[in-house]
Amino acid sequence: MIIQCTKKVLDTLDIDDSKLVSPDGFDQYPESLLGWHANIVTIHRRKVLVLMNNETRFPVVINRLLKKDFANLHSLIYEGIRVALRMEGVSESVIEKYFALSKDLSFSKTANRGMVAKLNRTVNEVEIWAEFLDKDVTIQRFISPLVSKMIQSDTQNKGYYPKEKMIERLAQITDAKDVTQIMDVELYQLNIQLDLDGHEIWRRVQIPANYSFRSLHNLIQIVFDWQNYHLHEFYVERKDNRNLKIVMDDDPNTLEFADSSADEIVQERFVSLAEIFSQHSEVIYEYDFGDSWEHIITLEKSITATSQQAKLIEGKGERPPEDVGGLHGFNEYLAMINDPNSAEDEDFMGWAASQKERTFSLDYTNHRLKSILNNYYYSENEQILDTHDFLSRLK
């Protein structure tokens, strides 16, 4: 494997020119799959090493490089690549085969202006997603999957995603029949139930275990069709220790007023489902601290899969309207719309229609779940696919 470094990297790492190897031959496949371009940038006042694969433009991010890390740089690079590929679902055995083909790790100068331009774009994309850079961790997990899903173009101006191209190339060099043979994905099957007396409202979903709680929040918003208008948090009850709160961290007030003396506080962007559900079978998700919609999330089972895709399996019940006033307001709302003698005015019916859960087909809901790695925004213009059923529920 060869790491083709910008001058800034060579100067920072203090690599002597006499120790550099020739970069020739790593611009054409299959050798290009073993070549990486590297640059160092400063993000959050820390040195960040960004690697980009020559063939696929797949990104790897190593944070807060210190002088003590330079002696261990080879191991950090290998571990960074391993973690980034595992986050995409590539199996450990395939990663080991890739490293075996790589032989020793060497350093060289950058290849040409074209590759440097591509590297600079990857660096810019890392900076775009800098909020997912965990400032206190060296090997980054949650930023590479976002950058790897940003569309690139090849010499024929055909668009592709670095993640997909990297997986395809790894399948080719390991003689796999198709990409599913190189994947090893752990999915969690979760039952998510709204804790409302007298109402049965739940969804059964599957989600990759290495996804963060931010992604789980996005999933819950989609499968219940919440409008993402309000604050939220996850909560884990512990018997022998302080309770754990997994809080949203894109609102400064959330962290500012979190009571770390009463509970352990962690940020949802940087905590994987596996870290929590490997120790606890149940997590509470509260959405809208006014109406206080509590969702009981129960781990039903772990599944080995060949596709890293969250999906809705089934569900029951329509969630309450937004801002209806909690359980009491929800019950009053149901009584009004189900009472044939109720004097419902047009304003109320208009509000009710705007706040109700929309009905999507299962396929379309699962299509929407492809975006849960990103921040989720509710769109009032989403297409309703089952109009007849939706209108019948308004009667």
N, C-alpha and C positions, 0 to 999 in steps of 0.2 A: 504494500500500500504506500502511496506517495501523498504527502501533504504539500501542496504548492502554495507558498506563502507570499503575501504582500510584503513590501519593505517594512511596513510597520510591525508585522508579526516577527520578521527576522530580527529587527532591532530590539523588540520587546523580549524575545526569547534569547537574544544574544547568541544566535546561531552563526558560526563562522562560515564564510563562503567555501572554505575547503571541505566542509562537511556536507555540502549540498550535492545532490545527484542531478543528472540531466532530466528535464521534464518531458523529453521526447517520447512519443508513443502512447501517452496517456490521454490523447484527445480523440481516439477512435475506439469504438466498442470491439472487443470486450474489455480491453485494458482500461478504458475510460471509467468503467465501473469501479475500478480500484484506485482511482484518482480523486482527490478532494482539493478544492481551493479554500484558502483560509484567510480571514482578516480579523483584526481586533478593533472593537469599538468600545466607547464608554457609554454605559446605560446605568442609570441610577447611581452614578459616581463609582461604578465598578467596571473593571476590564472584562469584556465579554468576547470570547472566541467563537466566531461563526464559521462553520464548515459547510461547504456546498459540494455535493457530489458532481463530478465532471459530466457524467452521462445523464443523470436524471434531475439534477439540481435539487436533490433531496437535502434538507437542512438538518444540521446538528448544532446545538447551542450549549456552550460550556461557560458558566458564569463565574465571576469574582476570582479571576486568575491572580494568584499571589506568587511572589518569588519562590516560596517553598514548593509550589506546584510544578515549577519548571522541570525539576529533576524527575517528576513523576508524570510528565506530560504524555508519554506514550500510553500509559495505562488509562489516563483520563480520556484520551481520544478514543481508544477502543471501547471504554465504558460508555462514553457519550453516544457512539454509534449504536452500541448494543441497546441502550435504553430507548433511543429514538425509534429503532426498528421494532422493539417489543411493544412500544406504545401503538404501533400500527398493526400489531397482531402477528408479526413474523415469528416463526418458531425459533427456539433456542438452537436447535440442531442446524437449521439453515444459516443462522448467524455464525455459528462455529465453522460451517463449510466456507462461508464467505471469508472469514478471517484466515482460514487455512490457505485459501487461494492468494490472499494478500501477502503472505510471507512476512518479511520484516517491514517495519514502518520507517520510511525515509522522508527527508525534507528537500524541497527544491524551490526555485523561484516560480512565479506565476507563468502561465503558458503564453498568453497573448492578450491584446486589449479586449478582444471579444469575450474571453472567459472572465476577465476582470470586470467587465460591464455586467455580466450575469451575476457574478459574486456581489457586486455593489447593489444590485436589485434585491438579492436575497437578504443582504444586510438591512436594506431599507424596509423589507417586509418584516424582519425580526423587530425592528424599531416600531413598526406600526402596531405589532401585538405585544409591545413591551409590558403592558399591564399583566400579562400572563408569565412574566419572568419573575420567578421566586428569588427575591434578593438574597436570601440566606442559604441557598442551596447551590452547589457547584454544578452537578449534572442536572440539566433541565428536562422536565418531563412534559409539561403542558403547553409549551410554546411551539415546539417542532410540529406537532400534528396540525396546528393552525396554519403555519407557514407552508407546510407540505400540501395544503389544499388550495393554495393560491395558483391560479392558472398561469402556465408558461407557454411559450411557443418554440417550436423547433425551426430548423433551417427552411422548412417548407411552409412556415407560418401556420402549422397545425397546432391547435391548443392541446395541452395535456396537464395533468396534475402530477407533481413530483412523487407523491405517495404512490399513485397507481403505477407510474413508470418504474419506480424502484422495485416494487413487488413483482412486476412483470419480468424485469431483468434478473432478479434473484431466482425466479422460477426457471428462467432459461439457463443460467449458469449452473444450476443444481440438477438439471435434466428432469424437472418436474413436469408432469403432463399438463397441468394447469395451475393457476395461482392458488387454488384451494388447498393443494397438497403442501404448500409451504406455510400455511397459516395455522396458528394455534391460539385461539381467542377464548378467553373465559368470559362467559356471560352470566350475569345475575338475573334470576327471575324474581321480580318483586311484586308483591300485592300492595297497592296503595289505596287505602280506604279512608274516606272522609269520616271523621269521628262526630257523627250527628245522630243523637237519639231519635229513633223512629224512622230513620232514612237509611236505605242501603245504596250507597254510591261508592263505587270502587273501579279501579283499573288494574289489569294485570299486564306487566310490561317485561321486556328484557333489555338489558343495557350492559355494555362492556364493563367489566370490573375495574379496569384501569382508568375509566373516565372519572372526572372530578365531580364534586357535589354541585358545582356551578352547572355542569351538564345535566345533572339530575334535576335541578331546579328548572332548567329549560324544558326538559322532558315533561315534568309535571304540569307546567303551564300549558304545554301543547295538548296533552292527552285529556286534560280537563277543560281546555279552552279558556283558562283564566286569561285576563287581559294584561297581566304583568304591570298593574298600576301601583301596587303597594309593596311595602317592605316584607321581608321574609327571613326565616332562619331555620336551621336544622337543630335538633336537640336530642342528646343521647343521655339516658339515665344510667348512672353507675352506682353500684352498691357499695363498693369499697374505695371510692375515690370521688373527687369533685365531678359534678356532671359536666358534660361536654357540649359547648355551643359551637356550631359551624355556621359562621355568619357571612352574609353578603358583604363584599368589601369594595363595591363600586360607589357606595354612599358613605362619605366621611363621617356622618353622624353615627352610623352603626358601630364603628370601631371606637369612636370617641366616648360613647356612653356605655359600652360593654363593660360589665363588672367582672374583671379578671380575678378578683379576690373570692368571688362566690363560685365562678365556673371557669373551666379551662376554655379559652377562646381561640379558635383557629379560623383561618380564612378559607372559604369554600372553593376558591380557584385553585388552591394548592393542596387539597386533600382528596385522595382517590377513594372510591367506594370500597375498594379492597382493604384499605387501611382500617376502615371502621367496621364493615360487615364481616371481616375475618374475626372480630372480637365480640360483635353485638349483632343479634338477629333482628333488632327493631330500632327504628329511628323515627322521630317525630318531625314533620315538616309543618311549620306554621306560616300561613300566608295571610296578610292583612291583619295587623295587630289590633285593629279596631273591631272588625267582625270576627277575628280569630278563627279562621278556618284551619283546624288541625287535621293533618293527614297522617295516618299511622302506616308507616312503610315497613313491611315485613319481608325478610329474605326467605323465599320459598325453597330455592335450590340454585346450585351452580351448574352451568352447562358448558361443555366444550364445543366450540363452533369453528367454522372456517370463514366466517364473515363478521367483520367488526361493525355491526349495524344495530342500533337501538330500534325496538319495534313495540307496538301495541298489539297484544294478543287478543284481549277481550275486555269487556267492561260492562258495568250496569249502573243505571241511574244518571240523571242530569244534575250537574252541580248547581248550587244556589246562584242567583244573580249577584253580580258585583254590587257591593255597598247596600245590600238589602237590610243590614242591621243584625247580623248574626243569626243564631238558631231561632230566636223569637221572631225576628223580622221575616225570616224565611217561612216560618209556619203561617204568619199572617198573610204573606204574599200568596202562598199556595191557597189559603182559604178564599182570598179575594178572587183569584183568577178561576177558581173551580166553583164559585158560587154563581149560579145563573141569575140570581136576583141582585148581584152586586152592581152598584152604579159606577162601573169603571169608566173614567174619562179618557179622552184621547191621549192626553199627556202621559197618563200612567201607562197605557198600553204601548205608547211609543217608547217610553223608558224601558218597559219590560222586554220589548223586542230587542232593544239595543244591548241589554245586559245578559240575555239568555245565552246559554251554550249553543254554539252552532253545531250542526251535524255534518260531519265529513265521512266519506267512505274510509274503510280501514286502510285501503291502499294509499289514499291521499294523506291520511294522518301519518302513516309510516314514511311517506315521502317527505313530509314536513320534519320528521324526526331526524332526517339526515343532517340537519343544520344545528343540532343541539351543542356541538362543540363551540359554536359562535355565541355571541350574546343574542338573546331572543327578544324580538319586538313584536307586539301584537299588532296585527293589521286588520283594520275594520273592512278592508276590501277583499279579504280572503274569499275565494270561491266556495259557495255552499253546494255540495255535490248531491245531497239527498233532500231536495226541496220539499217533496211531498211529506216526508216524515217530519221535517222541521216545522212545516206549517201545521201539521196535525198536533204537534206538541204545544202549539200556541193556543189551541182551542180550549 
